[in-house]
């Protein structure tokens, strides 16, 4: 299942409510379409807060989910997106999606 949260505007004031925990996030455009699925992993400085702060100005919206199973959850979100739309989000690179399997509806 995709991240079932309301889109929030990606700006400094919204990020005040985002913690430095590990997890996954989706970035969206003005139309509410997912353009990137990312992760705040053990190598991320300041967790979700740090990863999202680095993206301010590049996209309009975000939604995130705190999870310790961030790697598996990101793979799941990417595969679900591909199953629904026939392609991966436009800002996810081929190296991020190369080894993923396929889900069928």
PLY file of the C-alpha trace (Angstrom):
ply
format ascii 1.0
element vertex 105
property float x
property float y
property float z
element edge 104
property int vertex1
property int vertex2
end_header
0.00 0.00 0.00
1.25 3.48 -0.88
1.87 6.15 1.74
-1.66 7.11 2.71
-1.06 10.60 4.03
-2.07 14.03 2.84
0.48 15.92 0.74
2.25 18.71 2.64
3.99 21.69 1.09
7.76 21.19 1.16
9.02 24.25 3.00
10.80 25.18 6.23
7.61 25.52 8.28
6.33 22.05 7.30
9.68 20.46 8.10
9.49 21.67 11.70
7.05 18.80 12.28
9.30 16.17 10.64
11.62 14.24 12.93
15.12 12.98 12.34
13.96 9.37 12.26
14.53 6.76 9.56
11.87 6.13 6.95
10.60 6.66 3.42
9.15 9.65 1.63
7.40 10.59 -1.58
7.91 13.87 -3.39
5.10 15.22 -5.52
4.41 17.89 -8.10
1.60 20.47 -8.11
-0.80 17.96 -9.67
-0.25 15.54 -6.77
1.70 13.02 -8.84
4.58 11.15 -7.23
7.83 12.19 -8.92
10.32 10.59 -6.50
10.32 7.89 -3.83
13.20 8.27 -1.42
14.61 6.93 1.81
16.21 8.28 4.95
18.52 5.43 5.88
21.32 4.85 8.36
23.64 7.02 6.25
21.25 10.00 6.21
22.31 12.98 8.24
19.32 14.02 10.41
17.05 11.31 8.98
13.83 12.28 7.22
14.23 15.91 8.22
17.66 16.14 6.61
16.71 14.31 3.42
13.62 16.47 2.89
15.40 19.72 3.76
17.87 18.98 0.96
14.96 18.80 -1.52
13.36 22.19 -0.68
12.90 24.17 -3.87
13.09 21.16 -6.19
9.49 19.93 -5.75
6.21 21.21 -4.33
4.97 18.55 -1.90
5.98 15.62 0.26
4.61 12.91 2.50
6.62 10.57 4.68
6.40 7.47 6.81
8.64 6.53 9.74
9.80 2.91 9.56
12.84 0.88 10.52
12.21 -1.34 7.48
13.00 1.61 5.19
14.85 -0.34 2.49
12.13 -2.95 2.02
9.38 -0.33 2.25
11.01 1.82 -0.45
11.30 -1.17 -2.77
7.65 -1.98 -2.12
6.56 1.60 -2.90
8.59 1.66 -6.12
7.15 -1.67 -7.29
3.60 -0.56 -6.44
4.08 2.66 -8.39
5.30 0.70 -11.41
2.35 -1.71 -11.18
-0.14 1.19 -11.11
1.44 3.51 -13.66
3.58 1.27 -15.88
6.73 3.21 -15.00
8.78 4.37 -12.04
8.62 7.97 -10.75
10.41 10.28 -13.18
13.14 11.38 -10.74
14.12 7.87 -9.60
17.20 6.73 -11.51
17.65 3.43 -13.29
20.25 2.30 -10.76
17.62 2.63 -8.00
15.12 0.44 -9.84
17.30 -2.00 -11.79
17.04 -4.96 -9.42
13.37 -4.58 -8.48
10.81 -7.26 -9.20
7.34 -6.71 -10.62
4.01 -6.80 -8.83
0.80 -7.82 -10.52
-2.55 -6.37 -9.52
0 1
1 2
2 3
3 4
4 5
5 6
6 7
7 8
8 9
9 10
10 11
11 12
12 13
13 14
14 15
15 16
16 17
17 18
18 19
19 20
20 21
21 22
22 23
23 24
24 25
25 26
26 27
27 28
28 29
29 30
30 31
31 32
32 33
33 34
34 35
35 36
36 37
37 38
38 39
39 40
40 41
41 42
42 43
43 44
44 45
45 46
46 47
47 48
48 49
49 50
50 51
51 52
52 53
53 54
54 55
55 56
56 57
57 58
58 59
59 60
60 61
61 62
62 63
63 64
64 65
65 66
66 67
67 68
68 69
69 70
70 71
71 72
72 73
73 74
74 75
75 76
76 77
77 78
78 79
79 80
80 81
81 82
82 83
83 84
84 85
85 86
86 87
87 88
88 89
89 90
90 91
91 92
92 93
93 94
94 95
95 96
96 97
97 98
98 99
99 100
100 101
101 102
102 103
103 104
